[in-house]
Amino acid sequence: MRTAAETEVRRPSAVRALTALLALTAAATVAVELLNWWYAPEQGFGLAARTGWAMLRSLGFLLLIGHVRRGRTVARPFGLILAVTTVFAVGRLIVPRQGVPPLPGLVGFAVLSALCAAVVWLLYRSPALAGHLVRHRPRLVIDRSGISWRETPPRRPQVSGWLLTSRVAAFTYSPLMLVPALVAAAAILDGRLIAAPAVLLWFGAGIATSYAVLLCTAFLMRGKRWARSLLVVVTLVVLAVDLPLCWWLLGVDGLVRDGGPLVAAAALTFYGLWRATRAERAAPA
């Protein structure tokens, strides 16, 4: 049995560097959001909801640290979508409704963007990390020796990292719809009762999207070709529902702040599916 000290020594230096970088990025996310809240001219309910969602991403970076230290294969796609959506989530709050952004906010956003770019570069360009991130999640195994909890490869056929990236990106659709729906709920409190049915529809669509994505990705991970087309259709429907509601209930400002991150996640989903299909076609050659 290896001790914790022996395990730490055997980890590549790139793993320790990435762990420190992720911890710094998590702290920077909180710092930039608090800075933006301090300088914001309007500290209303909408800003509070968006800020709270953006700050929750710091917990995502801490969760990613655990995946990296354990060498999990899911660390790469999780880190990519977390970095991309964090930049969009924070960037949409830096720009005020009127005027120019404050200089401290711009500096903080630039630092956070550089940290996220460094995270993605290490995850996808470091050979040491490529050899380290190969483990799967532990599972409950029942065999002749009894019941044990150990790492086992998944029973489904092996899928490419780009399909995993598309899966992780698609799972962000639901929260990216529910956050602006929560912001739009403030319109009901302000007396715009005509918006109530649309807000309820928005919430319902966000919840339904989570189940639709779960169904698509379950078959996607099992190598079903039709699941890719279904995920494309789900993504287009999500965009067709969310973007008009953002524009109608939250205005152009809401369309940019809340629709932009969803468009980025959808683009990453499409790109992952395209790269996976391209790699499969080139494999026989």
C-alpha positions as CSV (number, residue, x, y, z in Angstrom):
1,M,0.0,0.0,0.0
2,R,1.4,3.4,-1.0
3,T,1.4,6.2,1.6
4,A,0.0,9.7,0.9
5,A,3.6,11.0,0.8
6,E,4.6,8.5,-1.8
7,T,1.6,9.3,-3.9
8,E,2.4,13.0,-3.7
9,V,6.0,12.4,-4.8
10,R,5.0,10.4,-7.8
11,R,2.6,13.1,-9.1
12,P,4.2,15.0,-12.0
13,S,5.3,18.6,-11.3
14,A,2.7,19.8,-13.9
15,V,0.0,18.4,-11.6
16,R,1.2,20.4,-8.6
17,A,1.5,23.5,-10.8
18,L,-2.0,23.1,-12.2
19,T,-3.4,22.5,-8.7
20,A,-1.8,25.8,-7.5
21,L,-3.1,27.6,-10.6
22,L,-6.6,26.3,-10.1
23,A,-6.6,27.4,-6.4
24,L,-5.4,30.9,-7.5
25,T,-8.1,31.0,-10.2
26,A,-10.8,30.1,-7.7
27,A,-9.6,32.9,-5.4
28,A,-9.4,35.4,-8.3
29,T,-13.0,34.6,-9.4
30,V,-14.3,35.6,-5.9
31,A,-12.0,38.6,-5.8
32,V,-13.1,40.0,-9.2
33,E,-16.8,39.4,-8.5
34,L,-16.5,41.3,-5.1
35,L,-14.6,44.0,-6.8
36,N,-17.2,44.4,-9.5
37,W,-20.0,44.4,-6.9
38,W,-18.2,47.2,-5.1
39,Y,-17.8,49.4,-8.2
40,A,-21.2,48.6,-9.7
41,P,-23.5,51.7,-10.0
42,E,-26.6,49.5,-9.7
43,Q,-26.6,46.8,-7.0
44,G,-30.0,45.3,-7.8
45,F,-31.5,41.9,-7.7
46,G,-30.3,41.0,-11.2
47,L,-26.7,41.8,-10.4
48,A,-26.9,39.9,-7.2
49,A,-28.2,36.7,-8.9
50,R,-25.6,36.9,-11.7
51,T,-22.8,37.6,-9.2
52,G,-23.9,34.7,-7.0
53,W,-23.9,32.3,-10.0
54,A,-20.4,33.5,-11.1
55,M,-19.0,33.1,-7.6
56,L,-20.3,29.5,-7.4
57,R,-17.8,28.8,-10.2
58,S,-15.0,29.1,-7.6
59,L,-16.4,25.8,-6.1
60,G,-16.1,24.3,-9.6
61,F,-12.4,25.1,-9.7
62,L,-12.0,23.4,-6.3
63,L,-13.9,20.4,-7.5
64,L,-11.6,20.4,-10.6
65,I,-8.6,20.3,-8.3
66,G,-9.9,17.0,-6.9
67,H,-10.3,15.5,-10.3
68,V,-6.8,16.6,-11.3
69,R,-5.1,15.2,-8.2
70,R,-6.9,11.9,-8.7
71,G,-6.0,11.8,-12.4
72,R,-9.6,11.6,-13.7
73,T,-10.2,11.7,-17.4
74,V,-13.1,14.1,-17.0
75,A,-10.8,16.9,-15.8
76,R,-10.0,18.1,-19.3
77,P,-13.5,18.7,-20.6
78,F,-14.6,20.0,-17.2
79,G,-11.7,22.4,-17.0
80,L,-12.3,23.7,-20.6
81,I,-16.0,24.5,-20.1
82,L,-15.4,25.9,-16.7
83,A,-12.7,28.2,-17.9
84,V,-14.7,29.4,-20.9
85,T,-18.0,30.0,-19.1
86,T,-16.2,31.7,-16.2
87,V,-14.7,34.3,-18.6
88,F,-18.1,34.9,-20.1
89,A,-19.9,35.0,-16.7
90,V,-17.4,37.5,-15.2
91,G,-17.1,39.5,-18.4
92,R,-20.8,40.2,-18.7
93,L,-20.7,41.8,-15.2
94,I,-17.7,44.1,-15.8
95,V,-19.4,46.2,-18.4
96,P,-22.0,48.6,-16.9
97,R,-25.3,49.6,-18.6
98,Q,-23.9,53.0,-19.3
99,G,-20.4,54.4,-19.5
100,V,-17.1,52.6,-19.4
101,P,-16.0,49.8,-17.0
102,P,-13.9,50.8,-14.0
103,L,-10.2,50.3,-14.4
104,P,-9.9,47.9,-11.4
105,G,-12.6,45.7,-12.9
106,L,-10.9,45.6,-16.2
107,V,-7.6,44.7,-14.6
108,G,-9.2,41.9,-12.6
109,F,-11.0,40.5,-15.6
110,A,-7.7,40.5,-17.6
111,V,-5.9,38.7,-14.8
112,L,-8.8,36.1,-14.5
113,S,-8.8,35.6,-18.3
114,A,-5.1,35.0,-18.3
115,L,-5.4,32.4,-15.5
116,C,-8.3,30.6,-17.3
117,A,-6.2,30.5,-20.5
118,A,-3.3,29.1,-18.6
119,V,-5.5,26.4,-17.1
120,V,-6.8,25.3,-20.5
121,W,-3.2,25.4,-22.0
122,L,-1.9,23.1,-19.2
123,L,-4.8,20.7,-19.5
124,Y,-4.5,20.2,-23.3
125,R,-0.8,20.9,-24.0
126,S,1.1,19.3,-21.1
127,P,2.4,15.8,-22.0
128,A,2.8,15.1,-18.3
129,L,-0.8,15.9,-17.6
130,A,-1.9,13.8,-20.6
131,G,-0.3,10.8,-19.1
132,H,-1.7,11.5,-15.6
133,L,-5.4,12.2,-16.5
134,V,-6.2,8.6,-17.4
135,R,-8.1,7.2,-14.4
136,H,-11.9,6.6,-14.2
137,R,-14.2,7.1,-11.3
138,P,-14.3,4.3,-8.6
139,R,-17.4,2.1,-8.7
140,L,-19.0,-0.5,-6.5
141,V,-17.8,-3.9,-7.8
142,I,-19.3,-7.2,-6.8
143,D,-17.2,-10.2,-7.9
144,R,-15.9,-13.5,-6.5
145,S,-13.7,-11.8,-4.0
146,G,-16.7,-10.0,-2.5
147,I,-17.9,-6.4,-2.6
148,S,-15.3,-3.6,-3.1
149,W,-15.2,0.0,-4.1
150,R,-12.5,0.4,-6.8
151,E,-11.6,2.0,-10.1
152,T,-13.1,0.2,-13.1
153,P,-13.3,1.3,-16.7
154,P,-16.8,2.1,-17.9
155,R,-18.7,-0.7,-19.6
156,R,-19.7,1.6,-22.5
157,P,-17.5,1.9,-25.5
158,Q,-14.6,4.3,-25.2
159,V,-15.4,7.8,-26.4
160,S,-13.2,10.6,-27.4
161,G,-12.4,13.5,-25.2
162,W,-14.3,15.8,-27.6
163,L,-17.5,13.9,-26.9
164,L,-16.9,14.3,-23.2
165,T,-16.4,18.1,-23.8
166,S,-19.7,18.3,-25.7
167,R,-21.4,16.4,-22.8
168,V,-20.0,18.7,-20.1
169,A,-20.9,21.8,-22.2
170,A,-24.4,20.7,-22.7
171,F,-24.9,20.1,-19.0
172,T,-24.5,23.9,-18.5
173,Y,-27.6,24.7,-20.6
174,S,-30.0,24.3,-17.7
175,P,-28.3,26.6,-15.2
176,L,-27.5,29.1,-17.9
177,M,-31.3,29.3,-18.6
178,L,-32.4,29.3,-15.0
179,V,-30.2,32.2,-13.8
180,P,-31.7,34.8,-16.3
181,A,-35.1,33.4,-15.6
182,L,-34.5,34.1,-11.9
183,V,-33.4,37.6,-12.9
184,A,-36.5,38.1,-15.0
185,A,-38.7,37.1,-12.0
186,A,-37.9,40.5,-10.5
187,A,-40.0,42.0,-13.3
188,I,-43.1,40.2,-11.7
189,L,-42.2,41.8,-8.4
190,D,-42.0,45.2,-10.1
191,G,-45.6,44.9,-11.3
192,R,-45.1,43.4,-14.8
193,L,-47.6,40.6,-14.2
194,I,-47.9,40.1,-18.0
195,A,-44.4,38.6,-17.8
196,A,-45.4,35.9,-15.3
197,P,-46.4,33.2,-17.9
198,A,-43.2,33.8,-19.9
199,V,-41.1,33.5,-16.7
200,L,-42.8,30.3,-15.7
201,L,-42.3,29.0,-19.2
202,W,-38.6,29.9,-18.9
203,F,-38.2,28.0,-15.7
204,G,-40.0,25.0,-17.1
205,A,-37.9,25.0,-20.2
206,G,-34.7,25.2,-18.1
207,I,-35.8,22.2,-16.0
208,A,-36.9,20.2,-19.1
209,T,-33.6,21.0,-20.8
210,S,-31.7,19.2,-18.0
211,Y,-33.6,16.0,-18.6
212,A,-33.3,16.3,-22.4
213,V,-29.6,16.8,-22.2
214,L,-29.3,13.9,-19.7
215,L,-31.1,11.6,-22.1
216,C,-29.0,12.7,-25.1
217,T,-25.7,12.4,-23.4
218,A,-26.5,9.0,-21.9
219,F,-26.8,7.6,-25.4
220,L,-24.0,9.8,-26.7
221,M,-21.6,8.2,-24.3
222,R,-22.7,4.8,-25.6
223,G,-21.7,5.6,-29.1
224,K,-25.1,6.1,-30.6
225,R,-24.8,8.2,-33.7
226,W,-28.4,9.5,-33.6
227,A,-27.7,10.9,-30.2
228,R,-25.4,13.5,-31.7
229,S,-28.1,14.7,-34.1
230,L,-30.6,14.8,-31.2
231,L,-28.2,16.9,-29.1
232,V,-27.9,19.3,-31.9
233,V,-31.6,19.6,-32.1
234,V,-31.9,20.1,-28.4
235,T,-29.2,22.8,-28.5
236,L,-31.0,24.7,-31.3
237,V,-34.3,24.5,-29.4
238,V,-32.6,25.8,-26.2
239,L,-31.2,28.8,-28.2
240,A,-34.6,29.4,-29.9
241,V,-36.3,29.6,-26.5
242,D,-33.7,31.3,-24.3
243,L,-32.4,34.1,-26.6
244,P,-35.8,35.6,-27.4
245,L,-36.8,35.5,-23.8
246,C,-33.6,37.2,-22.8
247,W,-34.2,40.0,-25.3
248,W,-37.9,40.4,-24.4
249,L,-37.7,40.3,-20.6
250,L,-34.2,41.6,-20.0
251,G,-33.5,43.8,-23.0
252,V,-30.4,44.0,-25.1
253,D,-28.3,44.1,-22.0
254,G,-29.7,40.8,-20.8
255,L,-29.3,39.3,-24.2
256,V,-25.6,40.0,-24.1
257,R,-25.0,39.2,-20.5
258,D,-27.1,36.0,-20.2
259,G,-27.5,34.9,-23.8
260,G,-23.7,35.2,-24.6
261,P,-22.6,32.5,-22.2
262,L,-25.3,30.1,-23.5
263,V,-24.2,30.8,-27.1
264,A,-20.6,30.1,-26.0
265,A,-21.6,26.7,-24.4
266,A,-23.6,25.8,-27.5
267,A,-20.7,26.6,-29.8
268,L,-18.4,24.5,-27.7
269,T,-20.9,21.6,-27.9
270,F,-21.1,21.9,-31.7
271,Y,-17.3,22.1,-31.9
272,G,-16.8,19.0,-29.7
273,L,-19.2,17.0,-31.8
274,W,-17.6,18.2,-35.1
275,R,-14.1,17.3,-33.8
276,A,-15.2,13.9,-32.6
277,T,-16.8,13.1,-35.9
278,R,-13.8,14.3,-37.8
279,A,-11.5,12.2,-35.7
280,E,-13.6,9.1,-36.3
281,R,-13.6,9.6,-40.0
282,A,-9.9,10.0,-40.1
283,A,-9.2,7.0,-37.8
284,P,-9.3,4.3,-40.6
285,A,-6.9,6.3,-42.7
